[in-house]
């Protein structure tokens, strides 16, 4: 009980300069991030997304990810035959 009386009021409150989450949700974001990590304006971001959508090449997956997908497909095929496979 004495610990509660010794703490100044408002210790558990966020600092006054901290922007509430409700305000941050209503803000309109005008900049975006590129896949390389740089900052982009809204028009540059729109151009980048349209260029990626119009690309004639399929996205390339890492070889490890392709191997995992292949193993999962094999497991899915064998599951009805061997139900004890985890």
PDB file with one MODEL, atoms N, CA, C and O in Angstrom:
MODEL        1
ATOM      1  N   UNK A   1       0.833  -1.191   0.000  1.00  0.00           N
ATOM      2  CA  UNK A   1       0.000   0.000   0.000  1.00  0.00           C
ATOM      3  C   UNK A   1       0.873   1.248   0.000  1.00  0.00           C
ATOM      4  O   UNK A   1       0.522   2.250  -0.624  1.00  0.00           O
ATOM      5  N   UNK A   2       2.004   1.198   0.692  1.00  0.00           N
ATOM      6  CA  UNK A   2       2.867   2.374   0.755  1.00  0.00           C
ATOM      7  C   UNK A   2       3.498   2.656  -0.607  1.00  0.00           C
ATOM      8  O   UNK A   2       3.799   3.807  -0.923  1.00  0.00           O
ATOM      9  N   UNK A   3       3.701   1.618  -1.413  1.00  0.00           N
ATOM     10  CA  UNK A   3       4.281   1.800  -2.736  1.00  0.00           C
ATOM     11  C   UNK A   3       3.348   2.618  -3.624  1.00  0.00           C
ATOM     12  O   UNK A   3       3.803   3.441  -4.418  1.00  0.00           O
ATOM     13  N   UNK A   4       2.057   2.392  -3.489  1.00  0.00           N
ATOM     14  CA  UNK A   4       1.075   3.122  -4.283  1.00  0.00           C
ATOM     15  C   UNK A   4       1.077   4.588  -3.883  1.00  0.00           C
ATOM     16  O   UNK A   4       0.914   5.459  -4.736  1.00  0.00           O
ATOM     17  N   UNK A   5       1.255   4.868  -2.625  1.00  0.00           N
ATOM     18  CA  UNK A   5       1.241   6.252  -2.155  1.00  0.00           C
ATOM     19  C   UNK A   5       2.518   6.993  -2.531  1.00  0.00           C
ATOM     20  O   UNK A   5       2.495   8.218  -2.654  1.00  0.00           O
ATOM     21  N   UNK A   6       3.631   6.287  -2.718  1.00  0.00           N
ATOM     22  CA  UNK A   6       4.895   6.931  -3.037  1.00  0.00           C
ATOM     23  C   UNK A   6       5.042   7.258  -4.520  1.00  0.00           C
ATOM     24  O   UNK A   6       5.834   8.130  -4.878  1.00  0.00           O
ATOM     25  N   UNK A   7       4.294   6.575  -5.388  1.00  0.00           N
ATOM     26  CA  UNK A   7       4.391   6.809  -6.834  1.00  0.00           C
ATOM     27  C   UNK A   7       3.656   8.099  -7.188  1.00  0.00           C
ATOM     28  O   UNK A   7       2.555   8.344  -6.695  1.00  0.00           O
ATOM     29  N   UNK A   8       4.257   8.913  -8.034  1.00  0.00           N
ATOM     30  CA  UNK A   8       3.557  10.139  -8.453  1.00  0.00           C
ATOM     31  C   UNK A   8       2.382   9.790  -9.358  1.00  0.00           C
ATOM     32  O   UNK A   8       2.415   8.759 -10.030  1.00  0.00           O
ATOM     33  N   UNK A   9       1.351  10.617  -9.392  1.00  0.00           N
ATOM     34  CA  UNK A   9       0.187  10.315 -10.239  1.00  0.00           C
ATOM     35  C   UNK A   9       0.568  10.397 -11.722  1.00  0.00           C
ATOM     36  O   UNK A   9       1.351  11.254 -12.132  1.00  0.00           O
ATOM     37  N   UNK A  10       0.011   9.509 -12.492  1.00  0.00           N
ATOM     38  CA  UNK A  10       0.237   9.522 -13.931  1.00  0.00           C
ATOM     39  C   UNK A  10       1.484   8.781 -14.374  1.00  0.00           C
ATOM     40  O   UNK A  10       1.957   9.012 -15.487  1.00  0.00           O
ATOM     41  N   UNK A  11       2.034   7.906 -13.557  1.00  0.00           N
ATOM     42  CA  UNK A  11       3.239   7.173 -13.928  1.00  0.00           C
ATOM     43  C   UNK A  11       2.939   6.198 -15.066  1.00  0.00           C
ATOM     44  O   UNK A  11       3.781   6.001 -15.942  1.00  0.00           O
ATOM     45  N   UNK A  12       1.785   5.601 -15.066  1.00  0.00           N
ATOM     46  CA  UNK A  12       1.448   4.603 -16.071  1.00  0.00           C
ATOM     47  C   UNK A  12       0.941   5.215 -17.372  1.00  0.00           C
ATOM     48  O   UNK A  12       0.710   4.487 -18.337  1.00  0.00           O
ATOM     49  N   UNK A  13       0.765   6.510 -17.423  1.00  0.00           N
ATOM     50  CA  UNK A  13       0.273   7.160 -18.632  1.00  0.00           C
ATOM     51  C   UNK A  13       1.411   7.364 -19.630  1.00  0.00           C
ATOM     52  O   UNK A  13       2.565   7.513 -19.229  1.00  0.00           O
ATOM     53  N   UNK A  14       1.092   7.373 -20.942  1.00  0.00           N
ATOM     54  CA  UNK A  14       2.136   7.632 -21.934  1.00  0.00           C
ATOM     55  C   UNK A  14       2.594   9.086 -21.866  1.00  0.00           C
ATOM     56  O   UNK A  14       1.876   9.935 -21.338  1.00  0.00           O
ATOM     57  N   UNK A  15       3.773   9.380 -22.390  1.00  0.00           N
ATOM     58  CA  UNK A  15       4.241  10.772 -22.351  1.00  0.00           C
ATOM     59  C   UNK A  15       3.332  11.678 -23.176  1.00  0.00           C
ATOM     60  O   UNK A  15       2.728  11.212 -24.142  1.00  0.00           O
ATOM     61  N   UNK A  16       3.219  12.942 -22.827  1.00  0.00           N
ATOM     62  CA  UNK A  16       2.287  13.845 -23.520  1.00  0.00           C
ATOM     63  C   UNK A  16       2.644  14.063 -24.998  1.00  0.00           C
ATOM     64  O   UNK A  16       1.753  14.351 -25.796  1.00  0.00           O
ATOM     65  N   UNK A  17       3.912  13.935 -25.379  1.00  0.00           N
ATOM     66  CA  UNK A  17       4.290  14.154 -26.779  1.00  0.00           C
ATOM     67  C   UNK A  17       3.999  12.930 -27.662  1.00  0.00           C
ATOM     68  O   UNK A  17       4.148  13.008 -28.881  1.00  0.00           O
ATOM     69  N   UNK A  18       3.591  11.816 -27.072  1.00  0.00           N
ATOM     70  CA  UNK A  18       3.280  10.606 -27.824  1.00  0.00           C
ATOM     71  C   UNK A  18       1.918  10.765 -28.498  1.00  0.00           C
ATOM     72  O   UNK A  18       0.935  11.111 -27.842  1.00  0.00           O
ATOM     73  N   UNK A  19       1.859  10.510 -29.825  1.00  0.00           N
ATOM     74  CA  UNK A  19       0.622  10.667 -30.590  1.00  0.00           C
ATOM     75  C   UNK A  19      -0.247   9.435 -30.378  1.00  0.00           C
ATOM     76  O   UNK A  19       0.239   8.314 -30.534  1.00  0.00           O
ATOM     77  N   UNK A  20      -1.532   9.612 -30.023  1.00  0.00           N
ATOM     78  CA  UNK A  20      -2.413   8.459 -29.815  1.00  0.00           C
ATOM     79  C   UNK A  20      -2.597   7.649 -31.098  1.00  0.00           C
ATOM     80  O   UNK A  20      -2.521   8.187 -32.202  1.00  0.00           O
ATOM     81  N   UNK A  21      -2.840   6.351 -30.934  1.00  0.00           N
ATOM     82  CA  UNK A  21      -2.998   5.451 -32.074  1.00  0.00           C
ATOM     83  C   UNK A  21      -4.229   5.811 -32.901  1.00  0.00           C
ATOM     84  O   UNK A  21      -4.219   5.641 -34.120  1.00  0.00           O
ATOM     85  N   UNK A  22      -5.276   6.300 -32.267  1.00  0.00           N
ATOM     86  CA  UNK A  22      -6.485   6.669 -32.991  1.00  0.00           C
ATOM     87  C   UNK A  22      -6.203   7.794 -33.979  1.00  0.00           C
ATOM     88  O   UNK A  22      -6.767   7.814 -35.073  1.00  0.00           O
ATOM     89  N   UNK A  23      -5.343   8.720 -33.605  1.00  0.00           N
ATOM     90  CA  UNK A  23      -4.986   9.818 -34.496  1.00  0.00           C
ATOM     91  C   UNK A  23      -4.123   9.298 -35.644  1.00  0.00           C
ATOM     92  O   UNK A  23      -4.292   9.722 -36.787  1.00  0.00           O
ATOM     93  N   UNK A  24      -3.207   8.391 -35.348  1.00  0.00           N
ATOM     94  CA  UNK A  24      -2.340   7.846 -36.388  1.00  0.00           C
ATOM     95  C   UNK A  24      -3.124   7.049 -37.420  1.00  0.00           C
ATOM     96  O   UNK A  24      -2.764   7.047 -38.597  1.00  0.00           O
ATOM     97  N   UNK A  25      -4.186   6.372 -37.001  1.00  0.00           N
ATOM     98  CA  UNK A  25      -5.006   5.590 -37.933  1.00  0.00           C
ATOM     99  C   UNK A  25      -5.743   6.470 -38.930  1.00  0.00           C
ATOM    100  O   UNK A  25      -5.994   6.042 -40.056  1.00  0.00           O
ATOM    101  N   UNK A  26      -6.094   7.687 -38.543  1.00  0.00           N
ATOM    102  CA  UNK A  26      -6.861   8.561 -39.423  1.00  0.00           C
ATOM    103  C   UNK A  26      -5.978   9.380 -40.352  1.00  0.00           C
ATOM    104  O   UNK A  26      -6.490  10.023 -41.268  1.00  0.00           O
ATOM    105  N   UNK A  27      -4.661   9.374 -40.142  1.00  0.00           N
ATOM    106  CA  UNK A  27      -3.763  10.142 -41.002  1.00  0.00           C
ATOM    107  C   UNK A  27      -3.660   9.486 -42.369  1.00  0.00           C
ATOM    108  O   UNK A  27      -3.663   8.260 -42.482  1.00  0.00           O
ATOM    109  N   UNK A  28      -3.571  10.297 -43.393  1.00  0.00           N
ATOM    110  CA  UNK A  28      -3.408   9.800 -44.754  1.00  0.00           C
ATOM    111  C   UNK A  28      -1.912   9.712 -45.021  1.00  0.00           C
ATOM    112  O   UNK A  28      -1.185  10.697 -44.891  1.00  0.00           O
ATOM    113  N   UNK A  29      -1.464   8.522 -45.395  1.00  0.00           N
ATOM    114  CA  UNK A  29      -0.057   8.316 -45.672  1.00  0.00           C
ATOM    115  C   UNK A  29       0.224   8.719 -47.110  1.00  0.00           C
ATOM    116  O   UNK A  29      -0.382   8.183 -48.038  1.00  0.00           O
ATOM    117  N   UNK A  30       1.134   9.655 -47.299  1.00  0.00           N
ATOM    118  CA  UNK A  30       1.448  10.136 -48.631  1.00  0.00           C
ATOM    119  C   UNK A  30       2.755   9.577 -49.168  1.00  0.00           C
ATOM    120  O   UNK A  30       3.097   9.823 -50.324  1.00  0.00           O
ATOM    121  N   UNK A  31       3.479   8.843 -48.371  1.00  0.00           N
ATOM    122  CA  UNK A  31       4.719   8.265 -48.854  1.00  0.00           C
ATOM    123  C   UNK A  31       4.669   6.761 -48.677  1.00  0.00           C
ATOM    124  O   UNK A  31       3.933   6.254 -47.832  1.00  0.00           O
ATOM    125  N   UNK A  32       5.430   6.067 -49.451  1.00  0.00           N
ATOM    126  CA  UNK A  32       5.481   4.619 -49.372  1.00  0.00           C
ATOM    127  C   UNK A  32       6.921   4.152 -49.329  1.00  0.00           C
ATOM    128  O   UNK A  32       7.848   4.951 -49.464  1.00  0.00           O
ATOM    129  N   UNK A  33       7.102   2.869 -49.144  1.00  0.00           N
ATOM    130  CA  UNK A  33       8.445   2.299 -49.120  1.00  0.00           C
ATOM    131  C   UNK A  33       8.617   1.407 -50.338  1.00  0.00           C
ATOM    132  O   UNK A  33       7.738   0.618 -50.685  1.00  0.00           O
ATOM    133  N   UNK A  34       9.754   1.549 -50.969  1.00  0.00           N
ATOM    134  CA  UNK A  34      10.042   0.701 -52.120  1.00  0.00           C
ATOM    135  C   UNK A  34      10.572  -0.635 -51.624  1.00  0.00           C
ATOM    136  O   UNK A  34      10.966  -0.744 -50.463  1.00  0.00           O
ATOM    137  N   UNK A  35      10.592  -1.649 -52.471  1.00  0.00           N
ATOM    138  CA  UNK A  35      11.146  -2.943 -52.065  1.00  0.00           C
ATOM    139  C   UNK A  35      12.618  -2.862 -51.676  1.00  0.00           C
ATOM    140  O   UNK A  35      13.118  -3.726 -50.957  1.00  0.00           O
ATOM    141  N   UNK A  36      13.310  -1.833 -52.146  1.00  0.00           N
ATOM    142  CA  UNK A  36      14.717  -1.674 -51.785  1.00  0.00           C
ATOM    143  C   UNK A  36      14.883  -0.955 -50.460  1.00  0.00           C
ATOM    144  O   UNK A  36      15.998  -0.879 -49.944  1.00  0.00           O
ATOM    145  N   UNK A  37      13.805  -0.424 -49.892  1.00  0.00           N
ATOM    146  CA  UNK A  37      13.859   0.196 -48.581  1.00  0.00           C
ATOM    147  C   UNK A  37      13.868   1.708 -48.599  1.00  0.00           C
ATOM    148  O   UNK A  37      13.878   2.321 -47.532  1.00  0.00           O
ATOM    149  N   UNK A  38      13.865   2.338 -49.763  1.00  0.00           N
ATOM    150  CA  UNK A  38      13.873   3.794 -49.850  1.00  0.00           C
ATOM    151  C   UNK A  38      12.487   4.392 -49.721  1.00  0.00           C
ATOM    152  O   UNK A  38      11.482   3.688 -49.827  1.00  0.00           O
ATOM    153  N   UNK A  39      12.441   5.684 -49.495  1.00  0.00           N
ATOM    154  CA  UNK A  39      11.170   6.396 -49.393  1.00  0.00           C
ATOM    155  C   UNK A  39      10.693   6.789 -50.785  1.00  0.00           C
ATOM    156  O   UNK A  39      11.502   7.169 -51.631  1.00  0.00           O
ATOM    157  N   UNK A  40       9.396   6.703 -51.029  1.00  0.00           N
ATOM    158  CA  UNK A  40       8.798   7.064 -52.306  1.00  0.00           C
ATOM    159  C   UNK A  40       7.625   8.002 -52.083  1.00  0.00           C
ATOM    160  O   UNK A  40       6.977   7.964 -51.037  1.00  0.00           O
ATOM    161  N   UNK A  41       7.357   8.842 -53.070  1.00  0.00           N
ATOM    162  CA  UNK A  41       6.147   9.648 -53.018  1.00  0.00           C
ATOM    163  C   UNK A  41       4.987   8.783 -53.492  1.00  0.00           C
ATOM    164  O   UNK A  41       5.193   7.662 -53.956  1.00  0.00           O
ATOM    165  N   UNK A  42       3.780   9.299 -53.377  1.00  0.00           N
ATOM    166  CA  UNK A  42       2.599   8.522 -53.764  1.00  0.00           C
ATOM    167  C   UNK A  42       2.610   8.208 -55.253  1.00  0.00           C
ATOM    168  O   UNK A  42       2.253   7.098 -55.647  1.00  0.00           O
ATOM    169  N   UNK A  43       3.010   9.154 -56.083  1.00  0.00           N
ATOM    170  CA  UNK A  43       3.021   8.905 -57.534  1.00  0.00           C
ATOM    171  C   UNK A  43       4.112   7.904 -57.906  1.00  0.00           C
ATOM    172  O   UNK A  43       3.889   7.054 -58.768  1.00  0.00           O
ATOM    173  N   UNK A  44       5.278   7.985 -57.282  1.00  0.00           N
ATOM    174  CA  UNK A  44       6.341   7.014 -57.554  1.00  0.00           C
ATOM    175  C   UNK A  44       5.931   5.613 -57.119  1.00  0.00           C
ATOM    176  O   UNK A  44       6.241   4.632 -57.795  1.00  0.00           O
ATOM    177  N   UNK A  45       5.235   5.521 -55.995  1.00  0.00           N
ATOM    178  CA  UNK A  45       4.763   4.223 -55.509  1.00  0.00           C
ATOM    179  C   UNK A  45       3.731   3.633 -56.464  1.00  0.00           C
ATOM    180  O   UNK A  45       3.755   2.431 -56.731  1.00  0.00           O
ATOM    181  N   UNK A  46       2.828   4.460 -56.982  1.00  0.00           N
ATOM    182  CA  UNK A  46       1.822   3.980 -57.930  1.00  0.00           C
ATOM    183  C   UNK A  46       2.490   3.500 -59.210  1.00  0.00           C
ATOM    184  O   UNK A  46       2.098   2.473 -59.764  1.00  0.00           O
ATOM    185  N   UNK A  47       3.501   4.234 -59.689  1.00  0.00           N
ATOM    186  CA  UNK A  47       4.225   3.807 -60.887  1.00  0.00           C
ATOM    187  C   UNK A  47       4.937   2.481 -60.654  1.00  0.00           C
ATOM    188  O   UNK A  47       4.949   1.618 -61.532  1.00  0.00           O
ATOM    189  N   UNK A  48       5.526   2.318 -59.488  1.00  0.00           N
ATOM    190  CA  UNK A  48       6.242   1.085 -59.170  1.00  0.00           C
ATOM    191  C   UNK A  48       5.290  -0.114 -59.132  1.00  0.00           C
ATOM    192  O   UNK A  48       5.618  -1.176 -59.660  1.00  0.00           O
ATOM    193  N   UNK A  49       4.121   0.046 -58.516  1.00  0.00           N
ATOM    194  CA  UNK A  49       3.176  -1.071 -58.431  1.00  0.00           C
ATOM    195  C   UNK A  49       2.616  -1.436 -59.804  1.00  0.00           C
ATOM    196  O   UNK A  49       2.416  -2.616 -60.091  1.00  0.00           O
ATOM    197  N   UNK A  50       2.358  -0.433 -60.662  1.00  0.00           N
ATOM    198  CA  UNK A  50       1.873  -0.753 -62.004  1.00  0.00           C
ATOM    199  C   UNK A  50       2.968  -1.419 -62.833  1.00  0.00           C
ATOM    200  O   UNK A  50       2.680  -2.313 -63.628  1.00  0.00           O
ATOM    201  N   UNK A  51       4.206  -0.998 -62.659  1.00  0.00           N
ATOM    202  CA  UNK A  51       5.308  -1.627 -63.391  1.00  0.00           C
ATOM    203  C   UNK A  51       5.488  -3.073 -62.946  1.00  0.00           C
ATOM    204  O   UNK A  51       5.784  -3.940 -63.769  1.00  0.00           O
ATOM    205  N   UNK A  52       5.315  -3.339 -61.668  1.00  0.00           N
ATOM    206  CA  UNK A  52       5.441  -4.708 -61.179  1.00  0.00           C
ATOM    207  C   UNK A  52       4.274  -5.569 -61.657  1.00  0.00           C
ATOM    208  O   UNK A  52       4.460  -6.755 -61.932  1.00  0.00           O
ATOM    209  N   UNK A  53       3.086  -4.999 -61.760  1.00  0.00           N
ATOM    210  CA  UNK A  53       1.920  -5.754 -62.206  1.00  0.00           C
ATOM    211  C   UNK A  53       2.012  -6.080 -63.684  1.00  0.00           C
ATOM    212  O   UNK A  53       1.512  -7.118 -64.117  1.00  0.00           O
ATOM    213  N   UNK A  54       2.646  -5.209 -64.474  1.00  0.00           N
ATOM    214  CA  UNK A  54       2.742  -5.403 -65.912  1.00  0.00           C
ATOM    215  C   UNK A  54       3.977  -6.206 -66.324  1.00  0.00           C
ATOM    216  O   UNK A  54       4.191  -6.421 -67.517  1.00  0.00           O
ATOM    217  N   UNK A  55       4.769  -6.640 -65.396  1.00  0.00           N
ATOM    218  CA  UNK A  55       5.992  -7.367 -65.706  1.00  0.00           C
ATOM    219  C   UNK A  55       5.661  -8.695 -66.393  1.00  0.00           C
ATOM    220  O   UNK A  55       4.805  -9.434 -65.907  1.00  0.00           O
ATOM    221  N   UNK A  56       6.322  -9.014 -67.515  1.00  0.00           N
ATOM    222  CA  UNK A  56       6.032 -10.271 -68.219  1.00  0.00           C
ATOM    223  C   UNK A  56       6.638 -11.489 -67.530  1.00  0.00           C
ATOM    224  O   UNK A  56       6.296 -12.623 -67.866  1.00  0.00           O
ATOM    225  N   UNK A  57       7.514 -11.271 -66.589  1.00  0.00           N
ATOM    226  CA  UNK A  57       8.190 -12.373 -65.926  1.00  0.00           C
ATOM    227  C   UNK A  57       7.511 -12.712 -64.604  1.00  0.00           C
ATOM    228  O   UNK A  57       7.056 -11.829 -63.877  1.00  0.00           O
ATOM    229  N   UNK A  58       7.451 -13.991 -64.311  1.00  0.00           N
ATOM    230  CA  UNK A  58       6.889 -14.437 -63.037  1.00  0.00           C
ATOM    231  C   UNK A  58       7.902 -14.142 -61.929  1.00  0.00           C
ATOM    232  O   UNK A  58       9.106 -14.159 -62.182  1.00  0.00           O
ATOM    233  N   UNK A  59       7.440 -13.874 -60.714  1.00  0.00           N
ATOM    234  CA  UNK A  59       8.378 -13.638 -59.625  1.00  0.00           C
ATOM    235  C   UNK A  59       9.185 -14.899 -59.331  1.00  0.00           C
ATOM    236  O   UNK A  59       8.651 -16.008 -59.365  1.00  0.00           O
ATOM    237  N   UNK A  60      10.455 -14.725 -59.046  1.00  0.00           N
ATOM    238  CA  UNK A  60      11.353 -15.848 -58.811  1.00  0.00           C
ATOM    239  C   UNK A  60      11.415 -16.128 -57.313  1.00  0.00           C
ATOM    240  O   UNK A  60      11.682 -15.233 -56.512  1.00  0.00           O
ATOM    241  N   UNK A  61      11.164 -17.388 -56.946  1.00  0.00           N
ATOM    242  CA  UNK A  61      11.245 -17.790 -55.546  1.00  0.00           C
ATOM    243  C   UNK A  61      12.625 -18.327 -55.234  1.00  0.00           C
ATOM    244  O   UNK A  61      13.316 -18.846 -56.110  1.00  0.00           O
ATOM    245  N   UNK A  62      13.010 -18.200 -54.006  1.00  0.00           N
ATOM    246  CA  UNK A  62      14.272 -18.746 -53.540  1.00  0.00           C
ATOM    247  C   UNK A  62      14.224 -20.269 -53.652  1.00  0.00           C
ATOM    248  O   UNK A  62      13.155 -20.866 -53.521  1.00  0.00           O
ATOM    249  N   UNK A  63      15.372 -20.898 -53.894  1.00  0.00           N
ATOM    250  CA  UNK A  63      15.404 -22.351 -54.085  1.00  0.00           C
ATOM    251  C   UNK A  63      14.967 -23.096 -52.824  1.00  0.00           C
ATOM    252  O   UNK A  63      14.365 -24.165 -52.924  1.00  0.00           O
ATOM    253  N   UNK A  64      15.255 -22.560 -51.652  1.00  0.00           N
ATOM    254  CA  UNK A  64      14.830 -23.210 -50.406  1.00  0.00           C
ATOM    255  C   UNK A  64      13.310 -23.195 -50.282  1.00  0.00           C
ATOM    256  O   UNK A  64      12.711 -24.176 -49.841  1.00  0.00           O
ATOM    257  N   UNK A  65      12.695 -22.098 -50.663  1.00  0.00           N
ATOM    258  CA  UNK A  65      11.236 -21.990 -50.582  1.00  0.00           C
ATOM    259  C   UNK A  65      10.588 -22.956 -51.575  1.00  0.00           C
ATOM    260  O   UNK A  65       9.594 -23.607 -51.253  1.00  0.00           O
ATOM    261  N   UNK A  66      11.159 -23.049 -52.799  1.00  0.00           N
ATOM    262  CA  UNK A  66      10.627 -23.993 -53.778  1.00  0.00           C
ATOM    263  C   UNK A  66      10.736 -25.425 -53.280  1.00  0.00           C
ATOM    264  O   UNK A  66       9.837 -26.233 -53.510  1.00  0.00           O
ATOM    265  N   UNK A  67      11.836 -25.744 -52.596  1.00  0.00           N
ATOM    266  CA  UNK A  67      12.016 -27.097 -52.069  1.00  0.00           C
ATOM    267  C   UNK A  67      10.988 -27.398 -50.980  1.00  0.00           C
ATOM    268  O   UNK A  67      10.438 -28.499 -50.941  1.00  0.00           O
ATOM    269  N   UNK A  68      10.725 -26.445 -50.104  1.00  0.00           N
ATOM    270  CA  UNK A  68       9.736 -26.635 -49.039  1.00  0.00           C
ATOM    271  C   UNK A  68       8.346 -26.834 -49.636  1.00  0.00           C
ATOM    272  O   UNK A  68       7.588 -27.687 -49.174  1.00  0.00           O
ATOM    273  N   UNK A  69       8.009 -26.050 -50.660  1.00  0.00           N
ATOM    274  CA  UNK A  69       6.708 -26.201 -51.310  1.00  0.00           C
ATOM    275  C   UNK A  69       6.590 -27.573 -51.947  1.00  0.00           C
ATOM    276  O   UNK A  69       5.542 -28.211 -51.852  1.00  0.00           O
ATOM    277  N   UNK A  70       7.646 -28.033 -52.593  1.00  0.00           N
ATOM    278  CA  UNK A  70       7.649 -29.358 -53.211  1.00  0.00           C
ATOM    279  C   UNK A  70       7.444 -30.450 -52.167  1.00  0.00           C
ATOM    280  O   UNK A  70       6.663 -31.376 -52.381  1.00  0.00           O
ATOM    281  N   UNK A  71       8.146 -30.344 -51.033  1.00  0.00           N
ATOM    282  CA  UNK A  71       7.998 -31.351 -49.980  1.00  0.00           C
ATOM    283  C   UNK A  71       6.594 -31.337 -49.376  1.00  0.00           C
ATOM    284  O   UNK A  71       6.052 -32.389 -49.037  1.00  0.00           O
ATOM    285  N   UNK A  72       6.014 -30.163 -49.245  1.00  0.00           N
ATOM    286  CA  UNK A  72       4.643 -30.074 -48.728  1.00  0.00           C
ATOM    287  C   UNK A  72       3.641 -30.695 -49.696  1.00  0.00           C
ATOM    288  O   UNK A  72       2.670 -31.319 -49.268  1.00  0.00           O
ATOM    289  N   UNK A  73       3.870 -30.528 -50.997  1.00  0.00           N
ATOM    290  CA  UNK A  73       2.981 -31.147 -51.981  1.00  0.00           C
ATOM    291  C   UNK A  73       3.087 -32.665 -51.936  1.00  0.00           C
ATOM    292  O   UNK A  73       2.076 -33.359 -52.044  1.00  0.00           O
ATOM    293  N   UNK A  74       4.308 -33.190 -51.777  1.00  0.00           N
ATOM    294  CA  UNK A  74       4.488 -34.638 -51.647  1.00  0.00           C
ATOM    295  C   UNK A  74       3.784 -35.145 -50.394  1.00  0.00           C
ATOM    296  O   UNK A  74       3.111 -36.176 -50.425  1.00  0.00           O
ATOM    297  N   UNK A  75       3.942 -34.416 -49.293  1.00  0.00           N
ATOM    298  CA  UNK A  75       3.285 -34.805 -48.037  1.00  0.00           C
ATOM    299  C   UNK A  75       1.771 -34.807 -48.199  1.00  0.00           C
ATOM    300  O   UNK A  75       1.090 -35.691 -47.678  1.00  0.00           O
ATOM    301  N   UNK A  76       1.243 -33.825 -48.918  1.00  0.00           N
ATOM    302  CA  UNK A  76      -0.199 -33.745 -49.133  1.00  0.00           C
ATOM    303  C   UNK A  76      -0.694 -34.929 -49.963  1.00  0.00           C
ATOM    304  O   UNK A  76      -1.793 -35.432 -49.731  1.00  0.00           O
ATOM    305  N   UNK A  77       0.117 -35.381 -50.936  1.00  0.00           N
ATOM    306  CA  UNK A  77      -0.271 -36.547 -51.736  1.00  0.00           C
ATOM    307  C   UNK A  77      -0.230 -37.832 -50.918  1.00  0.00           C
ATOM    308  O   UNK A  77      -1.079 -38.703 -51.105  1.00  0.00           O
ATOM    309  N   UNK A  78       0.733 -37.967 -50.021  1.00  0.00           N
ATOM    310  CA  UNK A  78       0.901 -39.197 -49.256  1.00  0.00           C
ATOM    311  C   UNK A  78      -0.002 -39.279 -48.027  1.00  0.00           C
ATOM    312  O   UNK A  78      -0.200 -40.364 -47.481  1.00  0.00           O
ATOM    313  N   UNK A  79      -0.540 -38.172 -47.596  1.00  0.00           N
ATOM    314  CA  UNK A  79      -1.359 -38.137 -46.385  1.00  0.00           C
ATOM    315  C   UNK A  79      -2.568 -39.077 -46.439  1.00  0.00           C
ATOM    316  O   UNK A  79      -2.823 -39.749 -45.439  1.00  0.00           O
ATOM    317  N   UNK A  80      -3.330 -39.171 -47.536  1.00  0.00           N
ATOM    318  CA  UNK A  80      -4.468 -40.116 -47.559  1.00  0.00           C
ATOM    319  C   UNK A  80      -4.023 -41.581 -47.532  1.00  0.00           C
ATOM    320  O   UNK A  80      -4.733 -42.441 -47.011  1.00  0.00           O
ATOM    321  N   UNK A  81      -2.848 -41.856 -48.093  1.00  0.00           N
ATOM    322  CA  UNK A  81      -2.363 -43.232 -48.137  1.00  0.00           C
ATOM    323  C   UNK A  81      -1.741 -43.635 -46.801  1.00  0.00           C
ATOM    324  O   UNK A  81      -1.963 -44.742 -46.311  1.00  0.00           O
ATOM    325  N   UNK A  82      -0.974 -42.740 -46.231  1.00  0.00           N
ATOM    326  CA  UNK A  82      -0.294 -42.995 -44.961  1.00  0.00           C
ATOM    327  C   UNK A  82      -0.786 -41.977 -43.924  1.00  0.00           C
ATOM    328  O   UNK A  82      -0.161 -40.931 -43.747  1.00  0.00           O
ATOM    329  N   UNK A  83      -1.886 -42.266 -43.245  1.00  0.00           N
ATOM    330  CA  UNK A  83      -2.478 -41.263 -42.335  1.00  0.00           C
ATOM    331  C   UNK A  83      -1.657 -40.971 -41.087  1.00  0.00           C
ATOM    332  O   UNK A  83      -1.940 -40.001 -40.383  1.00  0.00           O
ATOM    333  N   UNK A  84      -0.653 -41.781 -40.796  1.00  0.00           N
ATOM    334  CA  UNK A  84       0.143 -41.531 -39.594  1.00  0.00           C
ATOM    335  C   UNK A  84       1.247 -40.491 -39.828  1.00  0.00           C
ATOM    336  O   UNK A  84       1.998 -40.185 -38.901  1.00  0.00           O
ATOM    337  N   UNK A  85       1.361 -39.948 -41.033  1.00  0.00           N
ATOM    338  CA  UNK A  85       2.332 -38.892 -41.308  1.00  0.00           C
ATOM    339  C   UNK A  85       1.874 -37.625 -40.587  1.00  0.00           C
ATOM    340  O   UNK A  85       0.720 -37.215 -40.711  1.00  0.00           O
ATOM    341  N   UNK A  86       2.783 -37.011 -39.835  1.00  0.00           N
ATOM    342  CA  UNK A  86       2.359 -35.796 -39.095  1.00  0.00           C
ATOM    343  C   UNK A  86       2.069 -34.631 -39.985  1.00  0.00           C
ATOM    344  O   UNK A  86       1.707 -33.559 -39.500  1.00  0.00           O
TER     345      UNK A  86
ENDMDL
END
